[in-house]
């Protein structure tokens, strides 16, 4: 029997054939469904070949993602722990395959040294070399050359410096992810261990990795001390360890040294483009970098229901790009703040497009910049452009918090609620304090007909909202999402209690009122109260709120009411006049 089974959609037969030829050139036996004998039933042969293969290579494309055959074959391979994935066009993978490593072969022309192809070959080699051996040996082979970078501990005297140690950890994850021979656990998974006592062999077993990197950062004055140790996941022994005491201005070179030391300790060979990618930085100015890390921390931890949240981000990033005009990530994050200020809160001034385009001009592969631009297009009503932009952003960085959050919003406005739920779920996993995205996930799942999942997401929303309100009892944004979760879960009295309290402590919060309008519409079916709540919002809110209301499934209950239609018509005129 052939060692490798290739699953693909008919539209990509030529590319699948080229993949098969590449594997055969390396000595692998390959089977594709064009080899079915005329006298055999298709389904019987497929199942027989799938079960006999040592590795199943799924060639994903937009068409493959829609194919029940391909999805079924991929699921069988996943259950048998012999799935290898590659993507030809960066199309969104169906769940749960979007949570599994997938090599990027977009535009592949047969180059045997292409990083994506090397990933495919390494995975197939591990599976085929160990098929038939003990499960433990096979697991060890598939765990080869894989690392979880745990969040570096903040050892500074000031706990507020944690944003800096988090930034160091994330940059090392990013650097190591550029090495095609390594599998790096995503940031969201690694950061679930933050602040917890860790048993390294247990973490390695839990995540299926061969190595764990842990360390600490102490920042004081103009000096920084970083300790780092690479640990063997099986034995708990140190493969490599080092302590660095440097001037803070050396931080960028220090990050490069750590990444390259890990590569050397694992005896890996870097391609020339990988060496260049690891050392490439979009800023080498420490002050600009520090401001950006502060702004990013604010994005993840601040109260997104208040305009001052985005004002702080804009101020910090504006100063960062004043210091270093070539700092692409700071331009992209500033664009996000500006877009939110204009399209959510209705403020005048720059709406983020210029800053997003500046970021793209500096770094065409910066996912967040493309995602912000897609969000702007969606808010302006250009959904075709929004879809093109968000798909590109997701291809560039499927792990970005901001990109996944904005993808959920774009797909909601396209009323593609299954897709919206996928990206809201990813965002909620990436940021475990984000109550708003958890609430949006509940809404999308409810609209898609997944009521059990919607209630589970509502419970997540409630827990996160309660934590946010405990930290800030005047957080109307959190109270609105908490009330919505309570209503979804059937606790109507408590939902009303939260709503009344929020309206007392934060009466002018339009975003909060919008979410109460959604709750009154979709969960409580209180037509009059929903209209009364939404009227002042639609009379003042920005264009993004208006375009979201046009597609929001939570408002479908009142959408045909003439009073709601009149509110929307008036809002459209007002926003058109405002330009």
C-alpha positions in Angstrom: 0.0 0.0 0.0 1.1 3.6 -0.6 2.6 5.5 2.3 0.9 8.9 1.6 -2.8 9.5 0.7 -3.5 12.9 -0.9 -6.9 14.5 -0.4 -7.8 17.4 -2.6 -10.7 19.2 -4.4 -11.1 18.5 -8.1 -10.4 22.2 -9.0 -6.8 21.8 -7.6 -6.0 18.5 -9.4 -3.0 20.0 -11.2 -1.5 21.3 -8.0 -2.2 18.0 -6.2 -0.5 16.2 -9.0 2.6 18.4 -8.6 2.6 17.8 -4.9 2.4 14.0 -5.5 5.3 14.2 -8.0 7.4 16.1 -5.5 6.8 13.4 -2.9 7.5 10.6 -5.3 10.8 12.3 -6.3 11.8 11.9 -2.6 11.0 8.2 -2.7 7.5 8.2 -1.1 4.7 6.0 -2.4 1.7 8.3 -3.1 -2.0 7.6 -3.9 -4.6 9.9 -5.3 -8.2 9.1 -6.3 -7.4 9.1 -10.0 -6.0 5.6 -9.4 -9.3 4.0 -8.5 -9.9 0.7 -10.4 -12.9 0.7 -12.7 -14.4 -2.3 -11.0 -14.3 -1.0 -7.4 -16.8 1.3 -5.5 -15.3 4.7 -5.0 -16.2 5.0 -1.3 -14.8 1.5 -0.5 -11.5 2.2 -2.1 -11.2 5.6 -0.5 -11.8 4.2 3.0 -9.4 1.3 2.4 -6.6 3.6 1.2 -7.2 6.1 3.9 -6.8 3.5 6.7 -3.8 1.9 5.1 -1.8 5.1 4.5 0.8 6.1 7.0 0.2 9.8 6.3 -2.8 11.7 4.9 -1.9 15.0 3.2 -4.9 17.3 2.8 -4.5 19.9 0.1 -6.7 22.7 1.3 -8.2 25.4 -1.0 -11.4 27.4 -1.0 -13.1 24.6 -2.9 -11.7 21.9 -0.6 -13.0 23.7 2.5 -16.5 23.3 1.0 -16.1 19.7 0.0 -17.8 17.2 2.2 -15.4 14.5 0.8 -12.3 16.4 1.7 -13.6 17.3 5.2 -14.5 13.7 5.9 -11.1 12.4 4.8 -9.4 15.1 6.9 -11.5 14.2 9.9 -10.6 10.5 9.6 -6.9 11.4 9.3 -7.1 13.7 12.3 -8.7 11.0 14.5 -6.0 8.5 13.3 -3.3 11.1 14.2 -1.8 11.1 10.7 -3.0 14.3 9.3 -0.7 16.7 7.4 -2.1 19.9 6.0 -1.1 22.4 3.3 -2.9 25.4 1.9 -2.8 26.5 -1.7 -4.7 29.7 -1.5 -4.9 30.8 2.1 -8.6 30.1 2.2 -10.2 29.7 5.7 -10.0 26.1 6.9 -13.1 24.6 8.4 -13.2 23.9 12.1 -11.4 22.1 13.8 -8.7 22.0 11.1 -8.1 25.8 11.5 -6.6 25.0 14.9 -4.0 22.6 13.5 -0.6 23.5 11.9 -1.0 24.0 8.1 1.9 24.6 5.7 1.6 27.6 3.3 2.2 26.5 -0.3 0.4 29.5 -2.0 2.1 30.0 -5.4 4.4 26.9 -4.9 6.1 26.0 -8.1 7.9 22.9 -7.0 10.8 24.5 -5.1 12.1 21.7 -2.8 13.7 24.3 -0.4 10.5 26.4 0.0 9.8 26.7 3.8 6.2 25.4 3.4 7.3 22.4 1.4 10.0 21.6 4.0 7.3 21.6 6.7 5.2 19.1 4.7 8.1 16.8 4.1 9.3 16.9 7.7 5.8 16.0 8.9 5.4 13.1 6.4 8.9 11.9 7.3 8.0 11.8 11.0 4.8 9.8 10.4 6.1 7.4 7.8 9.3 6.6 9.5 7.5 5.6 12.7 4.4 4.0 11.4 4.1 0.6 12.9 6.5 1.3 15.8 5.4 1.8 19.4 2.9 4.7 20.1 5.4 6.2 22.4 8.1 6.3 19.7 5.7 7.6 17.1 4.6 10.4 19.5 8.2 11.3 20.1 8.9 11.6 16.4 5.9 13.8 15.8 7.0 16.0 18.8 10.5 16.5 17.3 11.5 20.1 16.9 8.6 21.8 18.5 8.7 24.5 21.2 6.4 26.2 23.6 7.7 29.6 24.6 6.3 30.3 28.1 5.6 33.9 29.0 8.8 35.3 30.5 8.3 36.3 34.2 8.5 40.0 35.1 11.1 40.2 37.8 11.3 44.0 37.8 10.5 45.9 41.0 7.6 47.6 39.2 4.7 45.1 38.4 3.6 47.6 35.7 6.6 46.6 33.7 4.9 43.3 32.8 3.9 44.7 29.4 7.7 44.7 28.6 8.3 41.1 29.6 5.2 40.1 27.7 6.5 41.9 24.6 9.9 40.1 24.8 8.1 36.8 25.0 5.9 37.5 22.0 8.8 38.8 19.9 10.7 35.6 20.6 7.7 33.5 19.6 7.4 35.6 16.4 11.1 35.1 15.6 11.1 31.4 16.1 7.9 31.0 14.1 10.0 32.2 11.1 12.1 29.0 11.2 10.4 26.5 8.9 11.9 23.4 10.6 10.3 24.4 14.0 6.7 24.2 15.2 6.0 26.9 17.7 3.0 26.8 20.0 0.8 29.8 19.4 0.9 32.8 21.7 -2.6 32.2 23.0 -1.8 28.7 24.1 1.5 29.6 25.7 0.1 32.5 27.6 -2.5 30.3 29.3 0.4 29.3 31.6 1.2 32.9 32.6 1.6 33.4 36.3 1.1 29.7 37.1 3.6 27.2 38.6 4.7 25.1 35.7 5.9 21.4 35.5 7.8 21.5 32.2 7.5 17.8 31.4 3.8 18.0 32.1 3.4 21.1 29.8 5.4 19.3 27.1 3.1 16.2 27.3 0.0 18.4 27.4 1.0 20.3 24.3 2.8 17.5 22.5 6.1 19.5 22.2 9.7 18.4 22.5 11.0 21.5 24.2 9.9 24.3 26.4 11.6 27.8 26.7 11.1 29.7 29.9 12.8 32.8 31.3 12.5 36.0 33.1 13.1 39.7 32.5 14.3 42.3 35.0 14.2 45.9 33.8 15.8 48.6 36.0 16.8 52.0 34.8 18.9 51.7 31.7 19.7 48.0 32.2 17.9 44.7 31.5 18.7 41.2 32.7 17.1 38.3 30.8 17.5 34.7 31.7 16.4 32.0 29.4 16.6 28.2 29.4 15.6 25.7 26.8 14.3 22.5 28.5 13.9 19.0 27.1 10.3 18.1 27.5 10.9 14.4 28.2 13.6 14.6 30.8 13.2 18.2 32.2 17.0 18.7 31.6 18.5 21.9 30.2 19.5 21.8 26.6 20.7 25.4 26.7 20.6 28.2 29.3 22.0 31.7 29.4 21.8 34.9 31.4 22.3 38.2 29.7 23.0 41.6 31.4 22.9 44.4 28.9 22.1 48.0 28.4 18.4 48.4 27.5 19.4 49.8 24.2 20.7 46.3 23.3 17.3 44.7 23.6 16.8 44.1 19.9 20.2 42.4 19.4 19.5 40.4 22.5 16.3 39.0 21.2 18.2 38.0 18.0 20.9 36.3 20.1 18.3 34.3 22.1 16.5 33.1 19.0 19.7 32.1 17.2 21.1 30.4 20.3 18.0 28.2 20.4 18.3 27.3 16.7 22.0 26.4 17.3 21.2 24.3 20.4 18.7 22.3 18.3 21.3 21.9 15.5 19.0 23.4 12.8 20.1 24.8 9.5 18.5 28.1 8.6 17.7 29.2 5.1 19.2 32.6 4.2 15.8 34.2 4.1 15.1 32.8 7.6 18.3 34.3 9.0 17.3 37.6 7.6 13.8 37.4 8.8 14.9 36.7 12.4 17.1 39.8 12.6 14.6 42.1 10.7 12.9 44.6 13.0 10.4 47.4 12.1 12.1 49.6 14.7 15.4 49.7 16.5 14.4 52.7 18.7 13.9 51.7 22.3 11.6 54.6 23.2 9.3 53.9 20.2 9.3 50.2 21.0 8.4 50.9 24.6 5.5 53.2 23.7 4.2 50.6 21.3 4.3 47.8 23.9 2.4 50.1 26.3 -0.2 50.8 23.6 -0.6 47.1 22.8 -1.0 46.2 26.4 -3.7 48.9 26.6 -5.5 47.3 23.6 -5.6 44.0 25.4 -6.5 45.2 28.9 -8.3 48.5 28.6 -12.0 49.2 28.6 -12.9 49.2 24.9 -16.3 50.5 25.7 -14.9 54.0 26.3 -13.5 56.4 23.8 -10.6 57.2 26.1 -9.4 53.7 25.6 -8.7 54.4 22.0 -7.5 57.9 22.7 -4.7 56.5 24.8 -3.7 54.0 22.1 -3.6 56.8 19.5 -1.6 59.1 21.8 1.0 56.4 22.6 1.3 55.3 18.9 1.4 58.8 17.6 4.4 59.5 19.8 6.0 56.3 18.7 5.8 57.1 15.0 7.0 60.7 15.7 10.1 59.1 17.2 10.4 56.4 14.4 8.3 57.2 11.3 9.2 53.8 9.9 7.6 51.8 12.8 5.0 49.8 10.9 3.3 48.1 13.8 2.8 51.4 15.6 1.1 52.9 12.5 -1.2 49.9 12.3 -2.2 50.0 16.0 -2.8 53.8 15.7 -5.0 53.1 12.7 -7.0 50.7 14.8 -7.6 53.3 17.5 -8.5 56.0 14.9 -10.9 53.7 13.1 -12.7 52.8 16.3 -12.9 56.5 17.3 -14.5 57.4 14.0 -16.7 54.5 13.2 -17.8 53.4 16.6 -17.9 56.7 18.6 -18.6 59.0 15.7 -15.6 61.4 16.3 -14.3 63.7 13.6 -10.9 63.6 12.2 -8.6 60.8 10.8 -10.5 57.6 10.5 -7.4 55.3 10.3 -7.1 54.7 6.6 -4.0 56.9 6.1 -2.2 55.2 9.0 -3.2 51.7 7.8 -1.9 52.5 4.3 1.3 53.9 5.8 1.8 50.7 7.8 1.2 48.6 4.7 3.6 50.7 2.6 6.3 50.0 5.3 5.4 46.3 5.7 3.1 44.7 3.1 2.9 41.6 5.2 1.6 43.2 8.4 -1.7 41.5 9.0 -3.2 44.0 11.5 -2.8 46.9 9.0 -4.8 44.9 6.4 -7.4 44.0 9.0 -7.9 47.6 10.0 -8.3 48.6 6.4 -10.9 45.8 5.9 -12.8 47.0 9.0 -12.8 50.5 7.5 -14.2 49.2 4.2 -16.8 47.2 6.1 -17.8 50.3 8.1 -18.1 52.3 4.9 -20.3 49.6 3.4 -17.8 48.2 0.9 -18.1 44.6 1.9 -16.4 43.2 -1.2 -13.2 45.1 -0.4 -13.6 44.2 3.3 -13.8 40.5 2.5 -10.7 40.7 0.3 -8.7 42.6 2.9 -9.6 40.4 5.9 -8.9 37.2 4.0 -5.4 38.5 3.2 -4.9 39.6 6.8 -5.8 36.1 8.1 -3.4 34.5 5.6 -0.6 36.7 6.9 -1.2 36.1 10.6 -3.9 33.7 11.8 -2.8 34.2 15.4 -3.3 38.0 15.7 -5.8 39.1 18.3 -6.7 42.2 16.4 -7.0 40.5 13.1 -9.3 37.7 14.4 -11.5 40.2 16.3 -11.9 42.4 13.2 -12.5 39.3 11.0 -15.4 38.4 13.3 -16.9 41.9 12.8 -16.4 41.8 9.0 -18.1 38.4 8.7 -20.9 39.5 10.9 -21.6 42.4 8.6 -21.6 39.9 5.7 -24.1 37.9 7.8 -21.8 34.9 7.5 -22.4 33.9 11.1 -20.6 30.5 11.1 -17.4 32.3 9.9 -17.9 35.1 12.4 -18.2 32.6 15.2 -15.0 30.9 14.2 -13.0 34.2 14.5 -14.8 35.4 17.6 -13.9 32.0 19.2 -10.3 32.4 18.2 -10.2 35.9 19.6 -11.8 34.9 22.9 -9.1 32.1 23.2 -6.3 34.5 22.3 -7.5 37.1 25.0 -9.0 35.3 28.0 -10.2 38.6 29.5 -12.2 39.8 26.5 -15.8 39.7 27.6 -17.0 41.6 24.5 -15.8 39.1 22.0 -17.2 36.3 24.1 -20.6 38.1 23.9 -20.3 38.5 20.1 -19.4 34.8 19.9 -22.7 34.0 21.7 -24.6 36.2 19.3 -23.0 34.7 16.2 -23.6 31.1 17.4 -27.2 31.9 18.2 -27.7 33.4 14.8 -26.1 30.3 13.2 -28.5 28.0 15.1 -26.0 26.6 17.6 -28.0 27.3 20.8 -25.9 25.0 23.1 -22.7 26.7 22.0 -24.4 30.1 22.3 -25.2 29.4 25.9 -21.7 28.2 26.6 -20.3 31.4 25.2 -22.8 33.3 27.3 -21.5 31.7 30.4 -18.0 32.6 29.4 -19.2 36.2 28.8 -20.8 36.4 32.2 -17.7 35.2 34.1 -15.5 37.6 32.2 -17.9 40.5 32.6 -18.3 39.8 36.4 -14.5 40.0 36.7 -14.3 43.3 34.8 -17.1 44.8 36.9 -15.3 43.6 40.1 -12.3 45.6 38.9 -14.3 48.6 37.8 -17.9 48.9 39.2 -18.6 51.7 36.7 -17.7 49.7 33.6 -21.0 50.0 31.7 -19.6 48.2 28.7 -19.0 45.0 30.8 -22.4 45.3 32.5 -24.1 45.5 29.1 -22.4 42.2 28.0 -23.0 40.6 31.4 -26.7 41.6 31.2 -27.0 40.1 27.7 -25.4 36.9 28.9 -27.8 36.7 31.8 -30.8 37.2 29.5 -29.5 34.5 27.1 -29.2 32.1 30.1 -32.7 32.9 31.3 -31.9 35.0 34.4 -34.2 37.9 33.3 -34.6 39.6 36.7 -30.8 39.8 37.1 -30.4 41.0 33.6 -32.8 43.9 34.2 -30.9 44.6 37.5 -27.6 44.9 35.7 -29.1 47.1 33.0 -30.7 49.5 35.5 -27.5 49.8 37.4 -25.4 50.4 34.3 -27.8 53.1 33.1 -27.4 54.9 36.4 -23.6 54.8 36.5 -22.8 55.3 32.8 -25.9 56.9 31.2 -24.1 58.4 28.2 -22.4 55.3 27.0 -23.9 54.8 23.5 -22.2 51.5 22.9 -23.6 50.1 26.1 -27.1 51.3 25.1 -26.7 49.6 21.7 -25.9 46.3 23.4 -28.9 46.7 25.8 -31.1 47.3 22.7 -29.7 44.0 21.2 -30.5 42.2 24.5 -34.1 43.6 24.7 -34.6 42.6 21.0 -33.1 39.1 20.7 -33.4 37.6 24.2 -36.3 39.4 25.8 -38.4 40.2 22.7 -39.4 43.5 24.3 -40.1 45.5 21.1 -41.0 48.8 22.8 -38.0 48.8 25.2 -35.6 47.9 22.4 -36.7 50.7 20.2 -36.6 53.2 23.1 -33.1 52.1 23.9 -31.8 52.3 20.3 -33.4 55.6 19.3 -30.8 57.9 21.0 -27.9 55.6 19.8 -28.8 55.7 16.2 -29.3 59.5 16.5 -25.7 60.0 17.5 -23.4 57.0 16.9 -20.8 56.6 14.2 -21.0 55.0 10.8 -19.6 51.7 12.0 -22.5 51.3 14.5 -25.0 52.1 11.7 -23.5 49.5 9.3 -23.3 46.9 12.1 -26.9 47.5 12.9 -27.9 46.8 9.3 -26.5 43.3 9.6 -26.7 42.5 13.4 -28.7 39.4 13.9 -29.7 40.5 17.4 -31.9 43.2 15.8 -33.7 40.9 13.3 -36.7 40.8 15.7 -37.3 44.6 15.2 -35.9 45.0 11.7 -39.3 45.2 10.0 -40.8 47.6 12.4 -41.5 51.0 10.7 -40.1 52.9 13.6 -36.8 51.1 13.5 -36.7 51.6 9.7 -37.3 55.3 10.2 -34.5 55.5 12.8 -32.1 53.9 10.4 -33.2 56.1 7.5 -32.6 59.2 9.7 -29.2 57.9 10.8 -28.2 57.3 7.1 -29.1 60.9 6.2 -27.3 62.3 9.2 -24.1 60.4 8.5 -24.2 61.2 4.8 -24.4 64.9 5.7 -21.6 64.6 8.2 -19.4 63.1 5.4 
